[in-house]
Amino acid sequence: MSPPLATPLFNSYADCSRVAELEAKLVDESPISSVFSVSDIEHALESLKYGKAAGIDGIVKEHLFYSHPAIIVYIMLLFNRMSVHSWCA
């Protein structure tokens, strides 16, 4: 008999409310202007196609799709900080 499968560390459906709380807390406490919102990041990720080659960073849509929902909040924070500090490639 095979061993039982490990229980997941998180339930992404249950964590959605925690992600919203995290976003609200970070946006309220951050002096960084909010150029991008979570919905902007979600919309951009939805427009990406599956099965495409990774860029120079090695990240493909599948990495972000199967990651914890909080990653979108951290991507939003990264993009907002980049826009404030005028970082560009």
DSSP file (Angstrom, degrees, kcal/mol; ACC not computed):
  #  RESIDUE AA STRUCTURE BP1 BP2  ACC     N-H-->O    O-->H-N    N-H-->O    O-->H-N    TCO  KAPPA ALPHA  PHI   PSI    X-CA   Y-CA   Z-CA
    1    1 A M              0   0    0      0, 0.0     0, 0.0     0, 0.0     0, 0.0   0.000 360.0 360.0 360.0 135.6    0.0    0.0    0.0
    2    2 A S        -     0   0    0      1,-0.1     3,-0.1     3,-0.0     0, 0.0  -0.450 360.0 -99.1 -79.3 152.4    1.4    3.4   -0.9
    3    3 A P        -     0   0    0      0, 0.0    -1,-0.1     0, 0.0     3,-0.1  -0.346  47.9 -93.6 -68.1 152.2    1.8    6.1    1.7
    4    4 A P        -     0   0    0      0, 0.0     2,-0.1     0, 0.0     3,-0.1  -0.309  46.2 -99.5 -64.9 149.1   -1.0    8.7    2.0
    5    5 A L        -     0   0    0      1,-0.1     2,-0.1    -3,-0.1    -3,-0.0  -0.399  42.6-103.6 -67.5 144.6   -0.4   11.9    0.0
    6    6 A A        -     0   0    0      1,-0.1    -1,-0.1    -2,-0.1     3,-0.1  -0.383  36.5-110.4 -67.0 145.2    0.8   14.8    2.0
    7    7 A T        -     0   0    0      1,-0.1    -1,-0.1    -3,-0.1     0, 0.0  -0.543  41.5-100.6 -74.5 143.5   -1.8   17.5    2.8
    8    8 A P        -     0   0    0      0, 0.0    -1,-0.1     0, 0.0     3,-0.1  -0.291  19.3-130.7 -64.9 150.5   -1.2   20.7    1.0
    9    9 A L  S    S+     0   0    0      1,-0.1     2,-0.3    -3,-0.1    -2,-0.0   0.750  88.8  12.0 -72.5 -23.6    0.4   23.5    2.9
   10   10 A F        -     0   0    0      4,-0.0     2,-0.6     5,-0.0    -1,-0.1  -0.983  64.8-133.2-149.3 158.4   -2.3   25.9    1.8
   11   11 A N     >  -     0   0    0     -2,-0.3     4,-2.5     1,-0.1     3,-0.4  -0.951  17.7-155.2-113.6 108.8   -5.6   25.9    0.1
   12   12 A S  H  > S+     0   0    0     -2,-0.6     4,-0.7     1,-0.3    -1,-0.1   0.805  92.3  53.7 -60.6 -29.5   -5.5   28.6   -2.6
   13   13 A Y  H >4 S+     0   0    0      1,-0.2     3,-0.6     2,-0.2     4,-0.4   0.917 113.4  41.8 -69.9 -41.2   -9.3   29.0   -2.5
   14   14 A A  H >> S+     0   0    0     -3,-0.4     3,-0.7     1,-0.2     4,-0.5   0.809 111.0  58.4 -72.8 -29.4   -9.3   29.6    1.3
   15   15 A D  H 3X S+     0   0    0     -4,-2.5     4,-2.5     1,-0.2    -1,-0.2   0.608  81.9  85.0 -78.0 -11.0   -6.2   31.8    1.0
   16   16 A C  H <X S+     0   0    0     -4,-0.7     4,-2.0    -3,-0.6    -1,-0.2   0.883  90.4  49.2 -59.4 -38.3   -7.8   34.3   -1.4
   17   17 A S  H <> S+     0   0    0     -3,-0.7     4,-2.0    -4,-0.4    -1,-0.2   0.882 110.7  50.6 -68.9 -35.4   -9.3   36.2    1.5
   18   18 A R  H  X S+     0   0    0     -4,-0.5     4,-2.5     2,-0.2    -2,-0.2   0.863 107.9  53.4 -67.8 -34.8   -5.9   36.3    3.2
   19   19 A V  H  X S+     0   0    0     -4,-2.5     4,-2.7     2,-0.2    -2,-0.2   0.911 108.1  49.8 -65.1 -42.1   -4.3   37.6    0.0
   20   20 A A  H  X S+     0   0    0     -4,-2.0     4,-2.3     2,-0.2    -2,-0.2   0.898 111.5  49.0 -62.7 -40.0   -6.9   40.4   -0.1
   21   21 A E  H  X S+     0   0    0     -4,-2.0     4,-2.5     2,-0.2    -2,-0.2   0.909 111.2  50.1 -64.4 -42.0   -6.1   41.2    3.5
   22   22 A L  H  X S+     0   0    0     -4,-2.5     4,-2.7     2,-0.2     5,-0.2   0.919 110.6  49.3 -62.4 -44.5   -2.4   41.2    2.7
   23   23 A E  H  X S+     0   0    0     -4,-2.7     4,-2.6     1,-0.2     5,-0.3   0.935 112.2  47.7 -60.8 -46.8   -2.8   43.5   -0.2
   24   24 A A  H  X S+     0   0    0     -4,-2.3     4,-2.3     1,-0.2    -2,-0.2   0.912 113.6  47.7 -61.9 -43.2   -4.9   46.0    1.8
   25   25 A K  H  X S+     0   0    0     -4,-2.5     4,-2.0     1,-0.2    -1,-0.2   0.928 115.0  44.3 -65.2 -45.2   -2.4   46.0    4.6
   26   26 A L  H  X S+     0   0    0     -4,-2.7     4,-1.3     1,-0.2    -2,-0.2   0.883 115.0  47.7 -70.0 -37.8    0.6   46.4    2.4
   27   27 A V  H  < S+     0   0    0     -4,-2.6    -1,-0.2    -5,-0.2    -2,-0.2   0.900 113.5  48.2 -69.1 -40.0   -1.0   49.1    0.3
   28   28 A D  H  < S+     0   0    0     -4,-2.3    -2,-0.2    -5,-0.3    -1,-0.2   0.870 118.1  39.9 -67.6 -36.5   -2.2   51.1    3.3
   29   29 A E  H  < S+     0   0    0     -4,-2.0    -1,-0.2    -5,-0.2    -2,-0.2   0.617  96.6  94.5 -89.4 -13.1    1.2   50.9    5.1
   30   30 A S     <  -     0   0    0     -4,-1.3     4,-0.1    -5,-0.2    -4,-0.0  -0.641  58.0-158.2 -86.8 131.5    3.4   51.5    2.0
   31   31 A P        +     0   0    0      0, 0.0     2,-0.2     0, 0.0    -1,-0.1   0.571  67.1 106.4 -78.0  -6.9    4.5   55.0    1.2
   32   32 A I  S    S-     0   0    0      1,-0.1    -2,-0.1     2,-0.0    49,-0.1  -0.524  80.6-113.4 -73.3 134.1    5.0   53.8   -2.4
   33   33 A S        -     0   0    0     -2,-0.2     2,-1.1    47,-0.2     3,-0.3  -0.334  23.6-123.1 -65.6 151.3    2.4   55.0   -4.8
   34   34 A S        +     0   0    0      1,-0.2    -1,-0.1    -4,-0.1    43,-0.1  -0.723  47.9 152.3-101.5  84.8    0.1   52.3   -6.2
   35   35 A V  S    S+     0   0    0     -2,-1.1     2,-0.3    41,-0.1    -1,-0.2   0.890  70.4  43.0 -75.2 -41.7    0.5   52.6   -9.9
   36   36 A F  S    S-     0   0    0     -3,-0.3     2,-0.2    40,-0.2    -1,-0.1  -0.810  72.7-159.7-106.7 146.2   -0.3   48.9  -10.4
   37   37 A S     >  -     0   0    0     -2,-0.3     4,-1.8     1,-0.1     3,-0.2  -0.721  35.5-104.9-114.7 170.3   -3.1   47.0   -8.6
   38   38 A V  H  > S+     0   0    0     -2,-0.2     4,-2.8     1,-0.2     5,-0.2   0.884 122.3  55.9 -61.3 -38.4   -3.6   43.3   -8.1
   39   39 A S  H  > S+     0   0    0      1,-0.2     4,-2.4     2,-0.2    -1,-0.2   0.854 104.1  54.0 -65.4 -32.6   -6.2   43.3  -10.8
   40   40 A D  H  > S+     0   0    0     -3,-0.2     4,-2.2     2,-0.2    -1,-0.2   0.928 111.3  44.9 -62.8 -44.7   -3.7   44.8  -13.3
   41   41 A I  H  X S+     0   0    0     -4,-1.8     4,-2.4     2,-0.2    -2,-0.2   0.918 113.0  50.3 -66.7 -43.6   -1.3   42.0  -12.5
   42   42 A E  H  X S+     0   0    0     -4,-2.8     4,-2.2     1,-0.2    -1,-0.2   0.912 110.7  49.8 -60.5 -42.4   -4.0   39.3  -12.7
   43   43 A H  H  X S+     0   0    0     -4,-2.4     4,-1.3     1,-0.2    -1,-0.2   0.907 111.1  49.1 -63.5 -42.0   -5.2   40.7  -16.1
   44   44 A A  H  X S+     0   0    0     -4,-2.2     4,-0.6     1,-0.2    -1,-0.2   0.900 111.9  48.6 -64.5 -40.6   -1.6   40.7  -17.5
   45   45 A L  H >< S+     0   0    0     -4,-2.4     3,-0.9     1,-0.2    -1,-0.2   0.869 107.3  55.6 -68.2 -35.6   -1.0   37.1  -16.3
   46   46 A E  H 3< S+     0   0    0     -4,-2.2    -1,-0.2     1,-0.2    -2,-0.2   0.814 102.6  57.1 -65.4 -29.1   -4.3   36.0  -17.9
   47   47 A S  H 3< S+     0   0    0     -4,-1.3    -1,-0.2    -3,-0.2    -2,-0.2   0.651  86.5  98.0 -79.0 -13.8   -3.2   37.3  -21.2
   48   48 A L  S << S-     0   0    0     -3,-0.9     2,-0.3    -4,-0.6    -3,-0.0  -0.435  74.6-125.4 -71.6 149.7   -0.1   35.2  -21.3
   49   49 A K    >   -     0   0    0     -2,-0.1     3,-0.7     1,-0.1    12,-0.3  -0.707  19.1-117.5 -96.9 148.5   -0.2   32.0  -23.3
   50   50 A Y  T 3  S+     0   0    0     -2,-0.3    -1,-0.1     1,-0.2    10,-0.0  -0.467  91.0  28.5 -77.5 153.1    0.6   28.5  -21.9
   51   51 A G  T 3  S+     0   0    0      1,-0.3    -1,-0.2    -2,-0.1     2,-0.2   0.577  83.1 137.7  78.8  10.3    3.4   26.4  -23.2
   52   52 A K    <   -     0   0    0     -3,-0.7    -1,-0.3     1,-0.1     9,-0.1  -0.553  60.6 -94.1 -88.1 156.4    5.6   29.3  -24.3
   53   53 A A        -     0   0    0     -2,-0.2    -1,-0.1     1,-0.1     2,-0.1  -0.296  43.6-106.3 -67.1 151.2    9.3   29.4  -23.8
   54   54 A A        -     0   0    0      1,-0.1     6,-0.2     4,-0.1    -1,-0.1  -0.371  30.7-124.5 -74.3 156.3   10.7   31.1  -20.7
   55   55 A G    >   -     0   0    0      4,-0.9     3,-1.4    -2,-0.1    -1,-0.1   0.013  48.9 -69.6 -83.2-162.7   12.4   34.4  -20.9
   56   56 A I  T 3  S+     0   0    0      1,-0.3    -2,-0.1     2,-0.1    -1,-0.0   0.766 134.3  57.7 -64.7 -25.4   15.9   35.3  -19.7
   57   57 A D  T 3  S-     0   0    0      2,-0.1    -1,-0.3     1,-0.0     3,-0.1   0.611 107.7-125.8 -80.7 -12.4   14.7   34.9  -16.1
   58   58 A G    <   +     0   0    0     -3,-1.4     2,-0.5     1,-0.3    -2,-0.1   0.582  64.4 134.6  80.6   9.9   13.5   31.3  -16.7
   59   59 A I        -     0   0    0     -6,-0.1    -4,-0.9     4,-0.0    -1,-0.3  -0.806  31.4-175.1 -98.6 131.4    9.9   32.0  -15.5
   60   60 A V    >>  -     0   0    0     -2,-0.5     4,-1.1    -6,-0.2     3,-1.1  -0.748  42.1-101.2-115.3 167.5    7.0   30.7  -17.5
   61   61 A K  H 3> S+     0   0    0    -12,-0.3     4,-2.8    -2,-0.3     3,-0.3   0.858 118.9  63.4 -56.9 -36.7    3.3   31.3  -16.9
   62   62 A E  H 3> S+     0   0    0      1,-0.2     4,-2.2     2,-0.2    -1,-0.3   0.844  96.7  57.6 -60.0 -34.3    2.9   27.9  -15.3
   63   63 A H  H <4 S+     0   0    0     -3,-1.1     4,-0.3     1,-0.2    -1,-0.2   0.929 113.9  38.1 -60.3 -44.5    5.2   28.9  -12.5
   64   64 A L  H >< S+     0   0    0     -4,-1.1     3,-0.6    -3,-0.3    -2,-0.2   0.855 113.6  55.9 -76.1 -35.3    3.0   31.8  -11.6
   65   65 A F  H 3< S+     0   0    0     -4,-2.8    -2,-0.2     1,-0.2    -1,-0.2   0.885 114.3  38.7 -64.6 -39.8   -0.3   30.0  -12.3
   66   66 A Y  T 3< S+     0   0    0     -4,-2.2    -1,-0.2    -5,-0.2    -2,-0.2   0.381  99.5  96.8 -94.8   3.9    0.6   27.1   -9.8
   67   67 A S  S <  S-     0   0    0     -3,-0.6    -3,-0.1    -4,-0.3    -4,-0.0  -0.320  91.5 -72.4 -84.8 174.1    2.2   29.3   -7.2
   68   68 A H    >   -     0   0    0      1,-0.1     3,-2.1    -2,-0.1     4,-0.3  -0.379  43.4-119.8 -63.6 142.1    0.5   30.7   -4.1
   69   69 A P  T >  S+     0   0    0      0, 0.0     3,-1.3     0, 0.0     4,-0.5   0.748 108.2  71.9 -57.9 -23.8   -2.0   33.4   -4.8
   70   70 A A  T >> S+     0   0    0      1,-0.3     4,-1.7     2,-0.2     3,-0.6   0.711  77.7  78.7 -66.4 -18.0    0.0   35.9   -2.6
   71   71 A I  H <> S+     0   0    0     -3,-2.1     4,-2.4     1,-0.3    -1,-0.3   0.838  86.5  59.4 -59.4 -31.6    2.7   36.0   -5.3
   72   72 A I  H <> S+     0   0    0     -3,-1.3     4,-2.2    -4,-0.3    -1,-0.3   0.876 103.1  51.4 -65.4 -36.6    0.5   38.4   -7.3
   73   73 A V  H <> S+     0   0    0     -3,-0.6     4,-2.3    -4,-0.5    -1,-0.2   0.917 111.1  47.4 -65.3 -42.5    0.6   40.8   -4.4
   74   74 A Y  H  X S+     0   0    0     -4,-1.7     4,-2.3     2,-0.2    -2,-0.2   0.861 110.3  51.8 -69.8 -34.4    4.4   40.6   -4.2
   75   75 A I  H  X S+     0   0    0     -4,-2.4     4,-2.7     2,-0.2    -1,-0.2   0.908 109.2  51.6 -64.7 -40.8    4.7   41.1   -8.0
   76   76 A M  H  X S+     0   0    0     -4,-2.2     4,-2.5     2,-0.2   -40,-0.2   0.929 110.1  48.4 -60.0 -45.6    2.4   44.2   -7.6
   77   77 A L  H  X S+     0   0    0     -4,-2.3     4,-2.4     2,-0.2    -2,-0.2   0.906 111.3  50.8 -62.0 -41.7    4.7   45.6   -4.9
   78   78 A L  H  X S+     0   0    0     -4,-2.3     4,-2.4     2,-0.2    -2,-0.2   0.944 112.1  45.7 -60.6 -49.0    7.8   44.9   -7.0
   79   79 A F  H  X S+     0   0    0     -4,-2.7     4,-2.2     1,-0.2    -2,-0.2   0.887 112.3  51.4 -64.0 -39.3    6.3   46.7  -10.1
   80   80 A N  H  X S+     0   0    0     -4,-2.5     4,-1.8     2,-0.2    -1,-0.2   0.906 111.6  46.8 -64.8 -40.9    5.1   49.7   -7.9
   81   81 A R  H  X S+     0   0    0     -4,-2.4     4,-2.3     1,-0.2    -2,-0.2   0.897 111.2  52.0 -67.2 -39.1    8.6   50.1   -6.4
   82   82 A M  H  <>S+     0   0    0     -4,-2.4     5,-2.3     1,-0.2     4,-0.3   0.892 109.8  49.6 -63.2 -38.8   10.2   49.8   -9.8
   83   83 A S  H  <5S+     0   0    0     -4,-2.2     3,-0.5     3,-0.2    -1,-0.2   0.862 111.9  47.9 -70.2 -34.0    7.9   52.5  -11.1
   84   84 A V  H  <5S+     0   0    0     -4,-1.8    -2,-0.2     1,-0.2    -1,-0.2   0.897 116.3  42.5 -71.4 -40.4    8.7   54.9   -8.2
   85   85 A H  T  <5S-     0   0    0     -4,-2.3    -1,-0.2    -5,-0.2    -2,-0.2   0.323 108.9-123.4 -91.6   8.8   12.4   54.4   -8.5
   86   86 A S  T   5 +     0   0    0     -3,-0.5     2,-0.4    -4,-0.3    -3,-0.2   0.844  47.7 169.3  53.8  40.8   12.3   54.6  -12.3
   87   87 A W      < +     0   0    0     -5,-2.3     2,-0.3    -6,-0.2    -1,-0.2  -0.684   2.4 163.4 -81.2 132.7   14.0   51.3  -12.8
   88   88 A C              0   0    0     -2,-0.4    -5,-0.0     1,-0.0     0, 0.0  -0.991 360.0 360.0-147.5 154.5   13.9   50.1  -16.4
   89   89 A A              0   0    0     -2,-0.3    -2,-0.0     0, 0.0    -1,-0.0   0.456 360.0 360.0 -85.1 360.0   15.7   47.4  -18.4
